[in-house]
């Protein structure tokens, strides 16, 4: 159980207040008649020591303070009401058996002080647990639970503002990472191997993104979806998502090496990132609700993640995200992809690096690629191939460059017949789209 400063201070105040009150009563002699009666009862039972009773008042005072603060902390920190009651009853039972236990060793221990302090502290803690502030941890555990990192969870708990789960509209950036299945008929992996590979992908990607402050919306052996800026309104959610995506690219390269060493199998996956306005809040039924969102760019981000397999890329972003971060990150354009939600074609971009980490040579090659794509769209295939050749790095595989080079070569060599022209008009100028563009 993580240490929570807010609850600890409240527990210290409640438990300390109860301990001071009970200690004042003890020093005033309120519990002395009870101590005398307890001594007589033990002597009547034959428990009296030959040398007389020894009484350590400092022990009674110390246990009063510890029991009061400990009871307040335990009842406040435990979220379930049944567990709160169980903790309180168990602590009272333990304090009750201390007196006869000490009596066996000739030590007279009067338990009224510790019992009174713990009962008062428990009563105050139960009252606090019914307030909105006292219910916050229970609400966070139910709503977000393990969908955030421990650091983010503690930040939500310690925040002076309410979590704001009643419903709100926020600008959110969604990141989707998909693991592409092996090609049918070209893989000899067993079912156990496939499940282990999926579990390793799920654990590696989700753990990494949680550490970057993301909210985990969906997690499976083939797909992980997170959002930035969903739990609270933030201005830099788009930048956070892009930085996390670039670092995730490095993490996936390390994971690919593990795949190769364990299964002699390449890791093929794609990441898609897009921003949008999302309606967030609690969804579900009482006792089984979760913090979720509606809308935003999650659908298009998922399509971008899958589109990486077609383009041979690894990290794509949507136009809305590009509009927000185009001055801070280096990108290059790819094809237009149809968005069925907006019912329009949208241009997508490949995220390359941060602006400050791009060399002049890399920027020149990127510009040649960009110019080649524009010429290809204008059907100037030979000019496009010239610029694509300038963008090529010898000995380095570049999936998107190879994709567009092949498209330009096919278009330059093959004449456009009537059937090809009709398909192009339907898929590129009309509203229908080829299935591989969805």
C-alpha positions as CSV (number, residue, x, y, z in Angstrom):
1,X,0.0,0.0,0.0
2,X,1.5,3.3,-1.1
3,X,2.1,6.1,1.3
4,X,-0.4,8.8,0.9
5,X,0.5,12.2,2.5
6,X,-3.0,13.6,2.5
7,X,-4.5,10.6,4.3
8,X,-1.6,10.4,6.7
9,X,-2.0,14.0,7.8
10,X,-5.8,13.5,8.3
11,X,-5.1,10.3,10.3
12,X,-2.5,12.1,12.4
13,X,-4.9,14.9,13.2
14,X,-7.8,12.5,14.1
15,X,-5.7,10.0,15.9
16,X,-3.6,12.6,17.7
17,X,-6.7,14.4,18.8
18,X,-8.3,11.3,20.2
19,X,-5.0,10.4,21.9
20,X,-4.7,13.8,23.6
21,X,-8.2,13.7,24.9
22,X,-7.9,10.2,26.3
23,X,-4.5,10.9,27.8
24,X,-5.8,14.0,29.5
25,X,-8.6,11.8,31.1
26,X,-6.0,9.2,32.1
27,X,-3.8,11.8,33.8
28,X,-6.9,13.2,35.5
29,X,-7.5,9.8,37.2
30,X,-10.6,8.9,35.4
31,X,-9.4,5.4,34.7
32,X,-7.9,4.7,38.1
33,X,-11.0,3.0,39.5
34,X,-11.0,0.7,36.5
35,X,-7.4,-0.2,37.2
36,X,-8.2,-1.0,40.9
37,X,-11.1,-3.2,39.8
38,X,-9.0,-5.0,37.3
39,X,-6.3,-5.7,39.9
40,X,-8.9,-7.1,42.3
41,X,-10.3,-9.3,39.6
42,X,-6.9,-10.8,38.7
43,X,-6.1,-11.4,42.4
44,X,-9.5,-13.2,42.9
45,X,-8.5,-15.4,40.0
46,X,-5.1,-16.3,41.5
47,X,-3.1,-14.3,39.1
48,X,-1.5,-11.9,41.6
49,X,2.3,-12.1,41.7
50,X,4.1,-12.6,45.0
51,X,6.2,-9.4,44.6
52,X,3.1,-7.3,43.8
53,X,1.9,-5.7,40.6
54,X,4.1,-3.6,38.3
55,X,2.4,-0.9,36.4
56,X,4.1,1.0,33.5
57,X,2.0,4.1,32.9
58,X,4.2,5.2,30.0
59,X,3.3,2.0,28.2
60,X,-0.4,2.7,28.5
61,X,0.2,6.3,27.2
62,X,2.4,5.1,24.3
63,X,-0.2,2.4,23.3
64,X,-3.0,5.0,23.5
65,X,-1.2,7.3,21.0
66,X,-0.1,4.4,18.7
67,X,-3.5,2.7,18.8
68,X,-5.4,6.0,18.1
69,X,-3.3,7.1,15.2
70,X,-3.0,3.5,13.8
71,X,-6.7,3.0,13.9
72,X,-7.5,6.3,12.2
73,X,-4.9,5.5,9.5
74,X,-6.2,2.0,8.9
75,X,-9.9,2.9,8.7
76,X,-9.2,5.9,6.4
77,X,-6.8,4.2,4.1
78,X,-8.9,1.0,3.5
79,X,-11.5,1.7,0.9
80,X,-14.1,-1.0,1.3
81,X,-16.5,-0.5,4.2
82,X,-16.6,-4.2,5.2
83,X,-12.8,-4.1,5.4
84,X,-12.9,-0.9,7.5
85,X,-15.2,-2.6,10.0
86,X,-13.0,-5.8,10.0
87,X,-9.8,-3.7,10.7
88,X,-11.5,-1.8,13.5
89,X,-12.9,-4.9,15.2
90,X,-9.7,-6.8,14.9
91,X,-7.7,-3.9,16.4
92,X,-10.1,-3.6,19.4
93,X,-9.9,-7.4,20.0
94,X,-6.1,-7.3,20.0
95,X,-6.1,-4.4,22.5
96,X,-8.5,-6.3,24.7
97,X,-6.3,-9.4,25.1
98,X,-3.2,-7.3,26.1
99,X,-4.2,-6.8,29.7
100,X,-4.6,-10.6,30.6
101,X,-1.5,-11.3,28.6
102,X,0.6,-8.8,30.6
103,X,-0.9,-10.0,33.8
104,X,0.7,-13.4,33.3
105,X,4.0,-11.7,33.7
106,X,3.1,-9.6,36.8
107,X,2.4,-6.4,34.8
108,X,-0.8,-4.6,35.4
109,X,-2.0,-3.0,32.2
110,X,-5.2,-1.0,32.2
111,X,-6.5,-1.1,28.6
112,X,-9.3,1.5,28.9
113,X,-7.0,4.3,27.5
114,X,-5.9,2.6,24.3
115,X,-9.4,1.1,23.7
116,X,-11.1,4.5,24.2
117,X,-8.6,6.2,21.9
118,X,-8.9,3.7,19.2
119,X,-12.7,3.8,19.4
120,X,-12.8,7.6,19.2
121,X,-10.3,7.6,16.3
122,X,-12.3,4.9,14.4
123,X,-15.6,6.9,14.9
124,X,-13.9,10.0,13.5
125,X,-12.4,8.0,10.6
126,X,-15.8,6.4,9.7
127,X,-17.4,9.9,9.6
128,X,-14.6,11.2,7.4
129,X,-15.0,8.2,5.1
130,X,-18.5,9.3,4.2
131,X,-17.4,12.7,3.0
132,X,-16.4,13.4,-0.6
133,X,-12.8,13.8,0.4
134,X,-12.9,10.5,2.3
135,X,-14.5,8.7,-0.7
136,X,-11.8,9.9,-3.1
137,X,-9.5,7.0,-2.9
138,X,-12.3,4.5,-3.2
139,X,-13.6,6.4,-6.2
140,X,-10.2,6.5,-7.9
141,X,-9.6,2.8,-7.3
142,X,-13.0,2.0,-8.8
143,X,-12.7,4.4,-11.7
144,X,-9.1,4.2,-12.8
145,X,-7.5,1.5,-10.6
146,X,-4.4,0.1,-12.4
147,X,-5.1,2.1,-15.6
148,X,-2.6,4.7,-14.4
149,X,0.8,4.6,-12.8
150,X,1.3,4.8,-9.0
151,X,2.7,8.3,-9.4
152,X,-0.3,9.5,-11.3
153,X,-2.7,7.8,-8.9
154,X,-1.1,9.5,-5.9
155,X,-1.1,12.8,-7.7
156,X,-4.9,12.5,-8.2
157,X,-5.3,11.6,-4.6
158,X,-3.2,14.4,-3.3
159,X,-4.7,17.1,-5.6
160,X,-6.7,19.8,-3.9
161,X,-9.1,19.8,-6.8
162,X,-11.8,17.1,-7.2
163,X,-11.1,14.4,-9.9
164,X,-13.9,15.8,-12.0
165,X,-15.4,12.4,-13.0
166,X,-18.9,13.8,-13.3
167,X,-18.3,14.6,-17.0
168,X,-16.3,17.0,-19.1
169,X,-15.1,17.8,-22.6
170,X,-11.3,17.8,-23.0
171,X,-8.7,17.9,-25.8
172,X,-7.1,14.5,-25.7
173,X,-4.4,12.8,-27.7
174,X,-4.8,9.1,-28.2
175,X,-2.0,6.6,-28.9
176,X,-2.7,3.2,-30.3
177,X,0.0,0.5,-30.7
178,X,-1.0,-2.7,-32.6
179,X,0.9,-5.9,-32.9
180,X,0.6,-7.4,-36.4
181,X,-0.1,-11.1,-36.5
182,X,2.3,-13.4,-38.5
183,X,1.4,-14.0,-42.1
184,X,-0.8,-17.1,-42.6
185,X,1.0,-20.1,-43.8
186,X,4.4,-18.6,-43.2
187,X,4.8,-19.2,-39.5
188,X,5.5,-22.3,-37.4
189,X,4.9,-20.8,-34.0
190,X,2.8,-22.8,-31.6
191,X,-0.2,-21.4,-29.8
192,X,1.8,-21.1,-26.6
193,X,4.4,-19.1,-28.4
194,X,1.9,-16.7,-29.8
195,X,0.3,-16.2,-26.4
196,X,3.7,-15.6,-24.8
197,X,4.6,-13.1,-27.5
198,X,1.3,-11.3,-27.1
199,X,1.7,-11.2,-23.3
200,X,5.3,-9.8,-23.7
201,X,4.0,-7.1,-26.1
202,X,1.2,-6.2,-23.8
203,X,3.3,-6.0,-20.7
204,X,6.2,-4.1,-22.3
205,X,4.1,-1.5,-24.1
206,X,1.5,-0.8,-21.4
207,X,4.1,-0.6,-18.6
208,X,6.2,1.8,-20.6
209,X,3.2,4.1,-21.5
210,X,1.9,4.1,-17.9
211,X,5.3,5.3,-16.8
212,X,4.9,8.2,-19.2
213,X,1.8,9.4,-17.5
214,X,-0.8,7.9,-20.0
215,X,-4.2,6.6,-19.1
216,X,-4.7,3.0,-20.2
217,X,-8.0,2.7,-22.0
218,X,-7.6,-0.7,-23.7
219,X,-5.0,-3.4,-23.3
220,X,-4.7,-6.8,-25.1
221,X,-2.1,-9.1,-26.6
222,X,-2.6,-7.4,-30.0
223,X,-3.5,-3.8,-29.2
224,X,-2.8,-1.2,-26.5
225,X,-4.6,2.1,-26.4
226,X,-3.8,5.0,-24.1
227,X,-4.7,8.7,-23.9
228,X,-2.9,11.8,-22.7
229,X,-4.8,14.7,-21.2
230,X,-7.8,12.5,-20.4
231,X,-7.7,12.7,-16.6
232,X,-7.1,16.4,-16.3
233,X,-7.1,19.4,-18.7
234,X,-3.5,19.8,-19.9
235,X,-2.0,22.1,-22.6
236,X,0.9,19.8,-23.6
237,X,-1.0,16.5,-24.1
238,X,-0.1,16.4,-27.8
239,X,3.6,16.9,-27.1
240,X,3.6,14.3,-24.3
241,X,2.0,11.8,-26.7
242,X,4.6,12.5,-29.5
243,X,7.5,12.2,-27.1
244,X,6.1,9.0,-25.7
245,X,5.6,7.6,-29.2
246,X,9.2,8.4,-30.2
247,X,10.6,6.7,-27.0
248,X,8.2,3.8,-27.6
249,X,9.8,3.3,-31.0
250,X,13.1,2.7,-29.2
251,X,11.5,0.4,-26.7
252,X,9.9,-1.6,-29.5
253,X,13.3,-2.0,-31.2
254,X,14.6,-3.6,-28.0
255,X,11.6,-5.8,-27.8
256,X,12.2,-6.8,-31.4
257,X,15.7,-8.1,-30.5
258,X,14.1,-10.2,-27.8
259,X,11.6,-11.6,-30.2
260,X,14.4,-12.5,-32.6
261,X,16.6,-14.2,-29.9
262,X,13.7,-16.2,-28.4
263,X,11.6,-17.1,-31.4
264,X,13.6,-16.2,-34.4
265,X,10.6,-14.1,-35.4
266,X,10.4,-10.4,-36.4
267,X,8.3,-8.1,-34.3
268,X,6.0,-6.2,-36.6
269,X,3.8,-3.5,-35.0
270,X,2.6,0.0,-35.7
271,X,1.8,3.1,-33.7
272,X,-0.9,5.7,-34.5
273,X,-1.4,9.0,-32.7
274,X,-4.2,11.5,-33.1
275,X,-5.8,14.4,-31.1
276,X,-9.4,15.3,-30.8
277,X,-12.1,16.5,-28.4
278,X,-13.4,13.8,-26.1
279,X,-16.2,13.6,-23.7
280,X,-14.9,12.0,-20.5
281,X,-16.6,10.8,-17.3
282,X,-17.8,7.7,-15.4
283,X,-19.5,5.0,-17.4
284,X,-21.1,1.8,-16.3
285,X,-23.3,0.7,-13.4
286,X,-22.9,1.4,-9.7
287,X,-20.1,-0.9,-8.3
288,X,-18.8,-1.6,-11.9
289,X,-18.1,1.8,-13.4
290,X,-15.0,3.0,-15.1
291,X,-13.6,6.3,-16.3
292,X,-14.0,6.3,-20.1
293,X,-14.2,8.7,-23.0
294,X,-16.4,9.1,-26.1
295,X,-15.2,10.5,-29.4
296,X,-11.8,12.1,-29.8
297,X,-9.3,10.7,-32.2
298,X,-9.1,7.1,-30.9
299,X,-10.9,5.6,-34.0
300,X,-8.6,7.3,-36.5
301,X,-5.5,6.6,-34.3
302,X,-6.4,2.9,-34.5
303,X,-6.6,3.1,-38.3
304,X,-3.3,4.8,-38.4
305,X,-1.7,2.1,-36.3
306,X,-2.9,-0.5,-38.8
307,X,-2.0,1.6,-41.8
308,X,1.7,1.3,-40.8
309,X,1.6,-2.3,-42.2
310,X,0.6,-1.0,-45.6
311,X,3.1,1.8,-45.8
312,X,6.0,-0.1,-44.1
313,X,6.3,2.7,-41.5
314,X,6.2,2.4,-37.7
315,X,4.7,5.7,-36.4
316,X,2.0,7.7,-38.0
317,X,0.1,10.8,-36.8
318,X,-3.1,12.4,-37.9
319,X,-3.7,15.9,-39.3
320,X,-5.2,17.4,-36.1
321,X,-2.1,16.3,-34.0
322,X,0.2,17.6,-36.8
323,X,-1.5,21.0,-36.6
324,X,-0.6,21.2,-32.9
325,X,3.0,20.0,-32.9
326,X,4.3,20.8,-36.4
327,X,6.7,23.4,-35.0
328,X,8.2,21.0,-32.5
329,X,8.5,17.7,-34.4
330,X,9.8,16.6,-37.8
331,X,7.3,14.8,-40.0
332,X,6.8,13.8,-43.6
333,X,3.5,13.3,-45.4
334,X,2.1,10.0,-46.7
335,X,-1.2,9.2,-48.4
336,X,-4.6,10.4,-47.7
337,X,-6.6,8.0,-45.6
338,X,-10.4,7.9,-45.5
339,X,-12.0,8.7,-42.1
340,X,-15.4,7.1,-41.9
341,X,-16.3,9.1,-38.8
342,X,-15.8,12.4,-40.5
343,X,-16.6,10.9,-44.0
344,X,-13.6,12.6,-45.6
345,X,-10.1,12.0,-46.7
346,X,-7.5,13.1,-44.2
347,X,-3.7,13.4,-44.7
348,X,-1.5,11.5,-42.4
349,X,2.1,12.0,-41.5
350,X,5.0,9.9,-40.4
351,X,6.5,11.2,-37.1
352,X,10.3,11.2,-37.5
353,X,12.0,13.0,-34.6
354,X,12.0,16.1,-32.4
355,X,12.9,19.3,-34.3
356,X,16.1,19.9,-32.5
357,X,17.4,16.4,-33.1
358,X,17.2,16.5,-36.9
359,X,20.4,17.2,-38.9
360,X,20.5,19.3,-42.0
361,X,21.2,16.2,-44.2
362,X,18.1,14.4,-42.7
363,X,16.0,17.5,-43.2
364,X,17.1,17.7,-46.9
365,X,16.3,14.0,-47.5
366,X,12.9,14.6,-45.8
367,X,12.2,17.6,-48.1
368,X,13.1,15.5,-51.2
369,X,10.7,12.9,-50.0
370,X,8.0,15.5,-49.4
371,X,8.5,17.0,-52.9
372,X,8.4,13.5,-54.4
373,X,5.0,12.8,-52.8
374,X,3.6,16.0,-54.1
375,X,4.8,15.3,-57.6
376,X,3.4,11.7,-57.3
377,X,0.0,13.1,-56.4
378,X,0.2,15.4,-59.4
379,X,0.9,12.3,-61.5
380,X,4.4,13.5,-62.5
381,X,5.8,10.1,-61.8
382,X,9.2,10.5,-63.4
383,X,9.9,13.7,-61.5
384,X,8.7,12.1,-58.3
385,X,11.1,9.1,-58.8
386,X,14.0,11.6,-59.2
387,X,13.2,13.1,-55.8
388,X,12.6,9.8,-54.2
389,X,16.1,8.7,-55.3
390,X,17.6,11.8,-53.7
391,X,15.7,10.9,-50.4
392,X,17.1,7.4,-50.3
393,X,19.9,6.5,-47.8
394,X,22.1,3.7,-49.3
395,X,22.0,0.5,-47.2
396,X,19.1,1.7,-45.0
397,X,15.6,0.2,-45.4
398,X,12.9,2.9,-45.7
399,X,9.4,1.4,-45.9
400,X,7.4,4.5,-46.9
401,X,10.0,5.5,-49.5
402,X,9.9,2.0,-51.0
403,X,6.2,2.1,-51.0
404,X,5.9,5.4,-52.9
405,X,8.8,4.5,-55.2
406,X,7.0,1.3,-56.3
407,X,3.7,3.2,-56.8
408,X,5.4,5.8,-58.9
409,X,7.2,3.2,-61.0
410,X,4.0,1.3,-61.7
411,X,2.2,4.4,-62.7
412,X,5.1,5.6,-64.9
413,X,5.4,2.2,-66.7
414,X,1.8,1.1,-67.1
415,X,-0.6,3.2,-69.2
416,X,-3.9,4.1,-67.6
417,X,-6.6,2.1,-69.2
418,X,-10.3,2.6,-68.9
419,X,-10.7,0.1,-66.1
420,X,-7.8,1.6,-64.1
421,X,-9.1,5.1,-64.7
422,X,-12.6,4.1,-63.5
423,X,-11.2,2.5,-60.3
424,X,-9.0,5.6,-59.7
425,X,-11.9,8.0,-60.1
426,X,-14.0,5.9,-57.8
427,X,-11.4,5.4,-55.1
428,X,-9.4,8.6,-55.3
429,X,-11.9,11.2,-56.5
430,X,-15.2,9.7,-55.3
431,X,-16.4,8.7,-51.9
432,X,-15.7,4.9,-52.1
433,X,-12.3,3.7,-50.8
434,X,-10.4,0.5,-51.3
435,X,-10.6,-1.8,-48.3
436,X,-6.9,-1.5,-47.6
437,X,-7.3,2.2,-47.0
438,X,-9.8,1.8,-44.2
